[in-house]
């Protein structure tokens, strides 16, 4: 498989769908400009025809005394996963603040579930110090369990 030799230095193979390419470049170099409807090799494609994704969700109970607890009884993490590579293309969660939701989405985006979730759990341990920490870890584990069921 050929590796990209563009100026961004992204390690994704040629022909990688744009969503995976974007996630890869974003992971490699922080925020990247999204190239709309482009393959990694520069071919334009219609969205949905080339990118094949699945939607999964993981759930966990929220601890008492949290702002989100008044809105939801459970914390949910949702993810759109590229079927071929297992890469999280988009993610969201039901934390109460937009900042918290964005933080979790950025952390998850670009990670391949094929590699497991140990790295993500370590990032949560190190970077997320809010009350929802244990619920986020449990929801992420449930999301991964759902991914493994799909992959069977």
C-alpha positions as CSV (number, residue, x, y, z in Angstrom):
1,X,0.0,0.0,0.0
2,X,1.4,3.4,-1.0
3,X,1.8,6.0,1.7
4,X,0.9,9.7,1.2
5,X,3.8,11.9,0.2
6,X,1.9,15.2,0.3
7,X,3.1,18.3,2.1
8,X,1.0,17.3,5.2
9,X,3.0,14.1,5.7
10,X,-0.2,12.1,6.5
11,X,0.5,8.4,6.8
12,X,-2.9,7.3,5.3
13,X,-2.8,5.1,2.2
14,X,-3.6,6.6,-1.2
15,X,-7.3,6.3,-2.0
16,X,-8.3,6.7,1.7
17,X,-11.8,8.3,1.9
18,X,-11.8,12.0,2.7
19,X,-13.3,11.6,6.2
20,X,-10.6,9.2,7.2
21,X,-7.9,11.4,5.5
22,X,-9.2,14.4,7.4
23,X,-9.2,12.5,10.7
24,X,-5.7,11.2,10.0
25,X,-4.4,14.7,9.2
26,X,-6.1,16.2,12.1
27,X,-4.6,13.6,14.4
28,X,-1.1,14.1,12.9
29,X,-1.0,17.9,12.8
30,X,-3.7,19.3,15.1
31,X,-6.5,21.2,13.4
32,X,-6.5,20.7,9.7
33,X,-8.5,22.3,7.0
34,X,-11.2,19.8,5.7
35,X,-10.9,19.1,2.0
36,X,-14.5,18.7,1.0
37,X,-15.3,15.7,-1.1
38,X,-11.7,14.7,-1.8
39,X,-9.9,11.4,-1.7
40,X,-6.5,11.3,-0.2
41,X,-5.1,11.1,-3.7
42,X,-7.1,14.2,-4.8
43,X,-10.0,12.5,-6.6
44,X,-13.3,14.2,-6.0
45,X,-16.1,11.9,-4.9
46,X,-19.7,12.3,-3.9
47,X,-20.1,12.2,-0.1
48,X,-21.7,8.9,0.9
49,X,-20.7,7.0,-2.2
50,X,-17.1,6.5,-1.2
51,X,-17.2,6.9,2.6
52,X,-18.9,3.9,4.2
53,X,-19.6,4.5,7.8
54,X,-21.5,3.0,10.7
55,X,-23.1,4.7,13.7
56,X,-22.7,3.3,17.2
57,X,-23.4,4.5,20.7
58,X,-22.2,3.7,24.2
59,X,-24.1,4.5,27.4
60,X,-23.3,4.8,31.1
61,X,-25.1,6.1,34.3
62,X,-24.2,9.7,35.3
63,X,-23.1,10.3,38.9
64,X,-25.4,12.3,41.2
65,X,-24.9,16.1,41.4
66,X,-23.9,16.7,37.8
67,X,-25.5,19.4,35.6
68,X,-26.1,16.9,32.8
69,X,-28.0,14.7,35.3
70,X,-30.9,17.1,35.3
71,X,-31.2,16.6,31.5
72,X,-30.3,12.9,31.2
73,X,-30.0,9.9,33.5
74,X,-27.3,8.4,31.3
75,X,-24.3,9.7,29.5
76,X,-24.1,8.7,25.8
77,X,-21.1,8.8,23.5
78,X,-22.0,8.4,19.8
79,X,-19.6,7.8,17.0
80,X,-19.6,7.6,13.2
81,X,-17.1,4.9,12.3
82,X,-15.4,4.3,8.9
83,X,-16.2,0.6,8.2
84,X,-12.9,-0.2,6.4
85,X,-10.4,1.3,8.8
86,X,-12.4,1.5,12.1
87,X,-11.6,5.2,12.4
88,X,-13.9,7.5,14.3
89,X,-14.9,10.1,11.7
90,X,-17.3,12.1,14.0
91,X,-18.2,11.8,17.7
92,X,-20.4,13.5,20.2
93,X,-21.6,13.0,23.8
94,X,-24.2,14.3,26.1
95,X,-22.1,16.3,28.5
96,X,-23.9,19.5,29.7
97,X,-21.4,22.0,28.3
98,X,-20.5,22.6,24.7
99,X,-16.9,22.9,25.7
100,X,-17.0,19.4,27.3
101,X,-18.7,17.9,24.3
102,X,-16.2,19.5,21.9
103,X,-13.2,18.2,24.1
104,X,-14.5,14.6,24.0
105,X,-15.3,14.8,20.2
106,X,-11.8,16.1,19.4
107,X,-10.2,13.4,21.6
108,X,-12.1,10.6,19.9
109,X,-11.9,11.9,16.3
110,X,-9.2,10.1,14.2
111,X,-8.7,7.2,16.6
112,X,-9.1,3.7,15.1
113,X,-11.1,1.4,17.2
114,X,-9.2,-1.5,15.6
115,X,-6.4,-0.5,17.9
116,X,-8.6,-0.8,21.0
117,X,-9.4,2.0,23.5
118,X,-6.6,1.8,26.0
119,X,-4.9,4.9,24.6
120,X,-8.2,6.8,24.7
121,X,-8.8,5.7,28.3
122,X,-5.3,6.9,29.2
123,X,-6.1,10.3,27.6
124,X,-9.3,10.5,29.6
125,X,-7.4,9.7,32.8
126,X,-4.8,12.3,32.1
127,X,-6.9,15.0,30.5
128,X,-10.5,14.9,31.8
129,X,-10.8,15.8,35.5
130,X,-14.5,16.4,35.7
131,X,-17.2,14.5,37.7
132,X,-18.3,12.6,34.6
133,X,-14.9,10.9,34.3
134,X,-16.0,7.4,35.3
135,X,-19.2,7.7,33.2
136,X,-17.2,8.7,30.2
137,X,-14.9,5.8,30.6
138,X,-17.8,3.4,31.0
139,X,-19.6,4.9,28.0
140,X,-16.4,4.6,25.9
141,X,-16.0,0.9,27.0
142,X,-19.7,0.3,26.0
143,X,-19.2,2.0,22.7
144,X,-16.1,-0.2,22.0
145,X,-18.2,-3.3,23.0
146,X,-20.8,-2.3,20.4
147,X,-18.0,-1.8,17.8
148,X,-16.7,-5.3,18.6
149,X,-20.2,-6.8,18.1
150,X,-20.5,-5.1,14.7
151,X,-17.1,-6.3,13.7
152,X,-18.0,-10.0,14.3
